[in-house]
Structure formats: structure tokens, C-alpha cells
Amino acid sequence: MTDRTDIDLAKLRARLQKRRADILAHSNHSEDYRKPVELDQQAVGRLSRMDALQNQEMHLEQERRRTAELARIEKTLSRMDDDAYGHCHNCGEPIQAKRLEFDPTTPLCVECADRVRHT
């Protein structure tokens, strides 16, 4: 399906693999920040506990976003392996190379993405 010469699959695959490695490194680095906050009445004051809870929640949200991005990357790499990459999931038309260069994980062409956005 991806016999189009305007898409450099090797370059996009390398970008996705690097991004996946970066996400996994960030996830491993922030693991301690996502652990439950211990509320020791003696050790910290009320505001410090609130700050710790807020900080934990921010790290949990970042992890949710990283997980979603990893899923998109894995699906994209799978489409590349199956030779289904570069074509819209909805209409089957080729996705513009510039769009794929901007976001290699996009599964939709501009027209279908616009329709989805407005429904």
C-alpha cells in the first residue's frame, strides 16, 4: 500500500522509535513521583501535603498522556509493518506526506479529521 516515494518510512520509523524510548525513559524517571503520598502529620504541614498531592496528580496525568502516546506509536509501527501506513483509516485515501511528517501517528487524512472534529 505504501509504494509512495514521498514518504520516508525509515526516517519516520526512527523518529517513532526514538520518541518511544524517550517516553519510556521519562516514565521510568517519574515513577517515584506517582506513588501514593504519605500524609505524615508530624513531617509536613497542611499546605505541603496539598502541594504533594497536587504534584502527584500532575505526574499521574502526564503518565496517562505518555501511555496514550505510546499506544499511538505502537499502532503506527504496526501499520508500518503491515504495509498499511500512510492511508486514512476512514476513507482509505493516501495521507499527505507533509501531514505524516508533522505527526507520523496520525491515522486520518485532513478531510476525515476535519469531519470527525466537526461532528
N, C-alpha and C positions, 0 to 999 in steps of 0.2 A: 504493500500500500504506500509506503513512503519512498517511492522512487524519485521524489522531487529533489533536485540537486541544490535548491536554495536553502535547504535545512542541513546544518552541520550537526548530525546526530552525535558524533563522537564528542564534539565540544559541549553540546547541551548535556549529554550523559555525564561528562566530567564535572560540569557545574553542579548538577544534581547530587552527584556522589560527594563532592566537597561540602555542599550545603548540608547533606545528611550527616556527615562526620562532624561538622560544626555544631549542629543541633544536638547530637548525642553528647558532645563534649560539654556544651552548656547545661544540658540536662543532668549529667553526672556532677558537674560543679555545683549546681544549685540544690542538690538533693537534701543537704542538711537544712537549708532554709525552708523546705517544705514540710519538715517534720512537725508534729504537734508541739505547740508552745506550752512549756511548763509554767504554770501560774503559781510560783512560789511567793507567798505574801511577804516573806521576810526579805527576799532578794531584790525585788523591783517594786516600784510604785505603780499606781493605777495607770498613769499615762504611759509609762514604759511598757506595761503589759498590753495596752491598747495598740501602741506602736508595733510591738512584736507580732500581735495578731494581724494587724494590717499588712505588715511586711510579709508574713506567711501567706496571706491571701493573695497578695500580688504575685508571689513566686508560684503559687498553685495555678493562677490564671495563666502565667507565662508558660508553665508546663503544659496546660491544656492546649494552648496555641501551638507549642512545639510539636505536640502529639498529632494535632490536625495537619500541620505542615508535613510531618514525616509520612503520614498516610497518603497525602497528595503526591509526595515524591516517590513513594513505593509504587503507587498505582501508575505513575508516569513511566517509571523504569520498566514496569511490567508491560505497559503498552509498547514501549520501545523494543522489548524482547520479542513481543508477539507481532511485530511489524504493523501495529495498529496506530502508531504515533503520528500526529500531525493532521488527523482528520477529526472533525467535530463529532461529538457523541450523539448530538440530536439529528443533524441533517446529513452527516457523512461527507460533507464538502471539506476540502483542504483548509486548514487554518493558516492564515498568513504567517510567513516566516518571521516578520517583524514582531508579531504578537507572541510567537513562541520564543523569540529571543528575549523579549521583555519578561515573560512569565512562562518558562518551559512546562509548568504543570497545568496550564490552562486546558480544559477539556472541550471548550466551546469556541466556535468562530464568533466574530464580532456580532453578527446578526442574531444568532441564537442567544448569546449572552445578553444582548440588549432586550430581546423578547422576555427572557427569564427575569431580568431586572424590573421590567415594567408590568409584570403580572402579579 
